[in-house]
Amino acid sequence: MPTACPSQGGICGFSRRNPHGSGRRSAVDSRPNLGRMIGVGTAGPGEDGVRRHGRGAARGHARGRFRAASAGREIAVGLLVFGVYAVFTKAFAADRAAADANGRLLLDLERRTGLDVERSLNEALARHEWLGVLAAWEYATTYVVGTFGFLGYLWWRRSPAYPWARNTLIWMTLIAIVCFALWPVTPPRLLPGGGYLDIIAVHHPPATWGTGVVSAGANPYAAMPSLHIGWIAWIGAAAVRARCGPAVLWACVLHLAVTSAVIVATAAHYVIDIPAGLLLVPSAAAVEAVRVRLLRRRGRAGRRGRTREPGTSGRGQRVAAPDAFFLYVEDGGVPQVVGGVAEFAGPGPSVERVRALMAERLPRLPRLTQRVAPAGRLRRPRWVPAADIDLDRHVIEVDAPAGRGRGPLDEVVARLAATPLDRDRPLWRFCLVRGGPGGRDAAVIVMHHAIADGIGVVDILRGILEPRLPEADVPRGPGLLVRAAAVVPGLVALARDGAAPAVAFAGPLGPRRRHTTATLPLDRVRATARDAGVRVTDLLLALVGEVVAGVLAGRGEPAGGRSLRAAVPVTLRAPAPPGRGRTAVPGNLTAALRLDVPVDRRPLRDRLAVVHRSAERRRASGRAVASTAVLRLLGALPPPLHARAARAVYRDRFFGAIVSNMPGPDVPMSLAGAPLGDVHPILPLADGVPLAVGALSWNGSLHVAVTAEPRLLPEADGFAAGLARAFDELSAGSGDEAEAGSRRTPT
């Protein structure tokens, strides 16, 4: 829809110099922007419209690479917004009855005010098929082409208005998404008994929004407000901001009038949706103005803070969105505690020696010296330095309960895993357990999932244990354009996944936990996986499926064709080379794959083959990259909505178990001079999900730990032993183990 403006020879009439008459960047262009806010980036220097002539081919190539990277960042922002839409559609699945009731409420309001023209326009359009075809095409295409075409043109011309235009478009889309989630409305064409002809369904253009894979996961109850109207009105506002000529503005007015008639005549929207859509533009502009003001204030405070002594500022660091995710999940009543339990090969060190060691190591582990401080209802909490770290409270010593074998130690671990950590203090606890299995002592360290993911916990442990391994350089990951390309199919795949298959043991969790363990020889595990042509993670998933199948059979429940959807964390951390360490970087640097594991009765090797084929397809689908992008952008939402979204998606509706495979050091380690033996991970559960299975490779063994809720899964006590038996069955005749130890198997 761009129309040439009479001035400056361009579409919008802005010159190649700054429209304010100087070579400086305009106030609009210098504002912080949403891309930087969510960590994706911005178009960067060169948005001021000044044409810079290169001094050689090298500079020309550099500018080309910069523009390509800029385009990739902008595309990534748009894909993230789509990801939030997909997540909200799944997390806040509308109740059809409530959506229908809201739609009839709007119709009643229109009848009382004389605005109910939907039926008459719909009947008129139905009498003329050619008009219906044109209306369907206009509905499906022009608002998308116009919006992104105009936005792309502003970016291409380096318009000073581009940052404002992009950010307000994102804000108004996010506002609409929240409206759709909180107040779903069935459009007239889908109202039961409404009598409207669904012209969009009859004449919908192929490969456009609303058809097949293009709109996988689309929200059918998103009538109020109308994003068609909001986006087209945004074009007009952005055109005014860019100082376009009257031709462009009149084209926007005509486009708005035509689309208003189309959305009502096709019964896709109510008349009242039109003013609601128009209100999105000033609402988004107001949010953007507040955001810019807050960032400017923060910048001034930061400049003042640089004049102070280091460490005197009490503001702290904002909790990253993926880390706040687990704080919000725990607020729903499910403790999010991760960690590890290590048995000593002999007597353990004294508690005084461990406290002295922690006092020495804590300065290199900053998250263990910080606590979480609330920052207000509309801001994420912050990491702030703890005023006093009482090591007598953080490092404790207990005696194992009376009993035989690992049971007493597992009971201590289960109690620690079920107890939320005190948020007024640093979120970790170290417990020395005396008289564990075989009379040996053990050490249990737990920390909040907001501090680190599973592999991050391993890295923190390696920062405490001896020997100190030399740290490896962190290799660079794939570039932004590569990641953006993977996000596109990944978002579509995520949207099409739907809810998880129901499993018999899902339900509300109680306060108690069970913790059981098994230890497998790592060489045999790798040999078995290699012989089957699968990853170690696939093997672990198949073992879990085998035990769950046995549980269902023992309960007498039919399992034909059923599957268990497992949430499988995928690390984004670079692997540590053999014999090398890795810097303990705090935070959750993982993506999430949801893999379906068959739990019907079938041969174990067949189960493993099915798991592997399904897992490889999903690994190549881009789901992991897309889930990470969505998780980051959720952090742009106000904390109450972020918390609600976190609790809505991290639950049994979307997966029935958690299965994690983590690499650890392949050399012997010790704590305060005391050699360690077996080291097992500790994993938390999710709302309604009573089973988590973690595997940690450590010094030649694969240590498997099971966390379960015993009321929903009373078979938990035998689950780890069942995994060991299933592995023995699978590994029988797996090939030469000595050869296996020399060849690396993917995890």
Number of C-alpha atoms within 10 A of each C-alpha: 14 15 17 17 19 14 13 13 11 16 23 29 18 23 17 17 17 19 19 11 9 9 13 14 20 18 9 14 23 15 17 19 21 23 21 14 15 17 12 19 18 21 22 14 13 18 24 24 25 17 12 9 8 12 8 8 9 10 12 13 12 12 15 12 12 16 16 15 18 20 18 22 22 20 16 23 25 14 21 27 20 22 27 25 25 23 24 21 22 25 21 18 15 21 13 15 12 14 22 19 16 19 24 18 13 19 20 14 14 17 12 9 9 9 14 19 16 23 19 13 16 24 16 13 20 19 10 10 14 12 13 24 19 14 23 22 18 19 23 20 13 16 23 17 12 18 19 15 16 21 21 16 15 24 22 14 21 22 28 26 24 26 26 22 23 22 20 27 26 21 23 25 22 20 17 24 23 19 16 25 20 11 17 28 31 27 25 27 25 18 18 10 8 12 13 21 19 20 21 21 13 12 16 22 19 12 12 15 17 19 15 12 15 13 16 19 23 19 22 18 23 24 26 26 27 25 23 25 25 25 24 26 23 26 27 22 19 24 24 16 17 21 19 22 21 16 15 22 22 13 15 23 15 12 21 22 13 14 21 21 15 23 25 25 29 28 25 26 26 29 22 19 24 23 14 17 23 20 17 27 25 14 15 22 20 14 16 22 15 12 17 16 14 12 16 14 12 12 12 11 11 12 11 10 16 10 8 10 8 8 10 9 13 11 14 17 14 17 22 17 23 25 22 26 26 25 25 21 23 22 13 16 15 24 24 25 26 24 30 21 23 21 23 22 15 14 16 24 18 12 16 14 13 22 19 12 15 19 12 11 15 15 11 14 18 14 24 23 20 24 24 25 21 14 13 9 10 11 16 22 21 20 23 21 23 17 11 10 17 12 16 11 12 17 19 17 16 11 14 22 16 10 11 12 11 15 19 19 28 23 17 20 26 20 14 22 27 20 15 17 19 13 15 11 21 26 23 23 20 22 22 25 25 19 19 26 19 9 13 15 23 27 23 24 23 24 24 27 28 26 29 25 24 28 27 25 26 22 22 23 18 22 20 21 20 17 14 12 16 11 14 16 13 12 9 7 11 8 10 17 17 11 17 23 16 18 26 21 17 23 29 22 19 24 22 16 14 13 14 19 16 16 20 15 19 21 17 14 20 15 13 14 26 24 28 24 25 19 20 18 13 21 22 24 25 27 25 26 25 19 15 17 15 22 20 21 21 27 25 25 28 28 24 26 28 25 22 24 23 17 21 18 15 10 10 9 11 12 16 11 9 17 21 25 27 27 20 23 20 18 20 15 16 13 16 18 13 11 12 16 20 22 19 20 18 20 21 25 19 22 19 18 21 25 26 22 26 26 26 21 18 12 10 17 15 12 22 25 17 16 23 23 12 14 22 14 11 18 16 12 20 23 26 26 25 26 22 19 25 22 22 20 24 25 23 18 21 13 21 14 15 21 23 16 22 24 23 21 20 20 21 23 21 22 26 29 26 24 22 23 26 21 16 24 21 15 13 13 18 18 21 17 14 17 19 23 17 17 26 26 29 29 28 25 26 27 23 22 28 28 27 24 29 24 28 26 22 21 19 17 20 27 23 26 26 28 29 29 27 19 18 19 17 14 15 23 18 13 27 22 17 20 25 18 15 18 21 14 13 21 18 10 11 18 14 13 16 11 10 21 16 11 12 11 19 13 15
